[in-house]
């Protein structure tokens, strides 16, 4: 695969890591991008290989392209060598390693495959049929890169609070609002975007409210801008059609 495809794959990888709970910000995402290119240090024709030409030339002469650096063996060695980084910045450590592994995975889509168990010279492919494999620099690879990039960017902005929270916001019930409130209340104020109606006054209620407390697992107590409080649940004082919890100001 080309460097552009590997970078697009790293964007998706970073977004997935962020969505599954790794504390990833822009610097760690850049580390993931770097990791996705490193496997091609074994050839002087790659972008990263040109920067360290003596090293890439030595590896290419001794082992050839897509051999030692494209294996799980080398990935394990890399993980052990970089262990001090884990002690210092665990998010950057995992971002780099998963970026590196994303390179190996994407190369299994290629016609040539990858020797994942090197020095055992057995090639691995994602697709068993050669006709389904992607040729280097082909139009199909361009389509794949665009898909990976767009998917990664969309997930990056939608996964800031994790995929679990994103899923609960999609459901938008009082029960899911309780779960998000309990998750976020220790680090920040939590507010609710609420659409519902007051069962006592029969008035529609819509807007942003501060969540004061959870009412068991079935609802939340919210406060409006004037300081009035309301119990929000499926069958409570305020019946919620949809309610989503979001983090507000950080608690100092």
C-alpha positions in Angstrom: 0.0 0.0 0.0 1.1 3.6 -0.6 2.0 5.9 2.3 -1.2 7.8 1.8 -3.3 4.7 2.3 -1.3 3.8 5.5 -1.8 7.4 6.8 -5.6 7.1 6.1 -5.6 3.8 7.9 -3.8 5.4 10.9 -6.5 8.1 11.1 -9.2 5.4 11.4 -7.0 3.5 13.9 -6.5 6.5 16.1 -10.3 7.2 16.0 -11.1 3.7 17.0 -8.6 3.8 19.9 -10.1 7.0 21.1 -13.6 5.6 20.8 -12.7 2.6 22.9 -11.4 4.7 25.7 -7.7 5.4 25.1 -7.0 9.0 26.1 -5.9 10.1 22.6 -5.5 13.7 21.5 -3.9 15.3 18.5 -0.3 14.7 19.5 -1.0 11.0 20.2 -2.8 10.8 16.8 0.3 12.1 15.1 2.3 9.4 16.9 -0.1 6.8 15.4 0.5 8.3 12.0 4.2 7.9 12.4 3.8 4.3 13.6 1.8 3.5 10.5 4.8 4.5 8.2 7.7 2.9 10.1 7.3 -0.6 8.7 8.5 0.7 5.3 11.8 1.7 6.7 13.1 -1.4 5.0 13.2 0.2 1.6 15.0 3.4 0.4 12.1 4.2 -2.0 9.6 4.9 0.8 9.1 8.3 2.4 10.4 7.2 5.8 13.2 5.2 4.2 14.6 8.3 2.4 15.1 10.0 5.8 17.2 7.2 7.2 18.7 6.0 4.0 21.8 4.2 5.5 19.5 2.2 7.8 16.9 1.4 5.1 19.5 0.5 2.6 21.1 -1.9 5.1 17.8 -3.6 5.9 16.8 -3.9 2.2 20.2 -5.3 1.2 20.2 -7.9 4.0 16.5 -8.9 4.2 14.6 -7.3 1.3 11.4 -5.3 1.4 8.4 -6.6 3.3 10.3 -9.1 5.4 11.5 -8.5 8.9 9.8 -5.2 9.6 6.5 -6.5 8.3 6.2 -9.3 10.9 4.6 -9.8 14.2 8.0 -10.9 15.5 9.4 -7.4 14.8 6.3 -5.8 16.3 6.9 -7.7 19.6 10.5 -6.6 19.7 9.4 -3.0 19.0 6.9 -3.2 21.9 9.6 -4.4 24.3 12.1 -1.8 23.2 9.6 1.0 23.5 8.4 -0.1 27.0 10.0 2.9 28.7 7.6 5.1 26.6 4.7 3.1 28.1 5.8 4.1 31.6 6.1 7.8 30.5 3.2 8.2 28.1 1.0 5.0 27.8 -1.4 6.6 25.3 1.4 7.5 22.9 2.9 4.0 23.3 -0.3 2.2 22.3 -1.0 4.7 19.6 2.3 4.0 18.0 2.1 0.3 18.2 -1.5 0.1 16.9 -0.5 2.5 14.1 2.4 0.1 13.3 0.0 -2.9 13.3 -2.4 -1.1 11.1 0.3 -1.0 8.4 0.7 -4.8 8.5 -3.1 -5.3 8.3 -3.5 -3.0 5.3 -0.6 -4.7 3.5 -2.5 -8.0 3.8 -5.0 -6.5 1.4 -2.2 -6.2 -1.2 -1.4 -8.7 -3.9 2.0 -9.5 -2.4 0.8 -10.2 1.1 2.8 -10.0 4.4 5.1 -12.6 6.1 3.6 -12.1 9.5 5.5 -15.0 11.0 8.9 -14.1 9.6 11.5 -15.7 9.6 9.0 -18.3 8.6 8.5 -17.3 4.9 4.7 -17.8 4.7 2.7 -15.0 3.2 -0.6 -13.9 4.7 -3.5 -12.2 2.8 -6.8 -10.8 4.0 -8.6 -12.2 0.9 -7.9 -15.8 -0.1 -8.8 -15.1 -3.7 -6.1 -13.2 -5.7 -8.7 -11.4 -7.7 -10.0 -9.6 -4.6 -6.6 -8.3 -3.6 -5.6 -4.7 -4.2 -2.8 -3.8 -6.5 -0.3 -1.2 -5.3 -1.2 2.4 -6.4 -4.4 1.2 -8.2 -7.7 3.1 -8.4 -9.1 0.6 -6.0 -6.5 1.5 -3.4 -7.4 5.2 -3.9 -11.0 4.4 -3.1 -9.9 2.4 0.0 -7.8 5.3 1.2 -10.6 7.8 0.8 -13.0 5.5 2.6 -10.5 5.0 5.5 -9.8 8.7 5.8 -13.5 9.8 5.8 -14.5 7.1 8.2 -11.6 8.0 10.5 -12.4 11.7 10.5 -16.1 11.1 11.2 -15.3 8.7 14.0 -12.6 11.1 15.5 -15.2 13.9 16.0 -18.0 11.5 17.1 -15.9 9.4 19.5 -14.6 12.2 21.8 -16.6 10.8 24.8 -16.3 7.1 23.7 -18.4 4.8 21.6 -20.4 3.7 24.6 -21.5 7.3 25.3 -22.2 7.9 21.6 -24.4 4.8 21.6 -26.3 6.0 24.7 -26.8 9.4 23.2 -28.4 7.7 20.2 -30.9 6.0 22.5 -31.3 9.2 24.5 -33.4 7.8 27.3 -33.4 8.8 31.0 -31.6 5.5 31.9 -28.8 6.2 29.4 -28.5 9.8 30.7 -28.1 8.4 34.2 -25.2 6.2 33.1 -23.4 9.1 31.4 -24.0 11.4 34.4 -22.4 8.8 36.7 -19.5 8.5 34.3 -18.8 12.2 34.0 -19.8 13.8 37.3 -16.5 13.3 39.1 -14.5 15.3 36.6 -17.0 17.9 35.3 -20.4 19.5 35.6 -23.0 17.5 33.5 -25.8 19.1 31.6 -28.7 17.5 29.7 -30.2 18.3 26.3 -33.8 17.6 27.0 -37.0 17.3 24.9 -40.1 16.4 26.9 -43.1 17.8 28.7 -44.1 18.7 32.3 -46.8 16.2 33.3 -48.1 18.6 36.0 -48.4 21.7 33.9 -48.7 19.9 30.5 -46.2 22.4 29.1 -43.5 21.3 26.6 -39.9 21.4 28.0 -37.0 21.7 25.7 -33.4 23.0 26.2 -30.3 22.6 28.3 -30.5 21.8 32.0 -27.9 21.2 34.7 -28.1 17.7 36.0 -28.1 17.9 39.8 -28.3 14.2 40.8 -29.3 10.8 39.6 -32.7 9.4 40.7 -31.7 5.8 41.1 -31.2 4.3 37.6 -34.4 5.5 36.1 -34.0 9.2 35.9 -32.2 12.5 36.8 -32.9 15.6 38.8 -32.3 18.7 36.6 -32.1 22.4 37.3 -33.1 25.2 35.0 -31.4 28.7 34.7 -33.7 30.1 37.4 -32.8 27.4 39.9 -36.0 25.4 39.7 -35.6 21.6 39.8 -37.4 18.9 37.9 -37.5 15.1 38.2 -37.0 13.7 34.7 -37.9 10.1 33.8 -40.2 8.2 31.5 -43.2 8.6 33.8 -42.1 11.3 36.3 -42.7 15.0 36.8 -41.0 15.6 33.4 -41.6 13.0 30.8 -38.5 12.8 28.6 -39.0 12.1 24.9 -35.2 12.4 24.4 -32.5 13.3 26.9 -28.7 13.3 26.3 -26.0 14.0 28.9 -22.9 16.1 28.0 -19.9 17.2 30.0 -19.8 20.9 31.0 -17.1 22.9 32.9 -14.4 20.9 34.5 -14.5 20.6 38.2 -11.5 22.4 39.8 
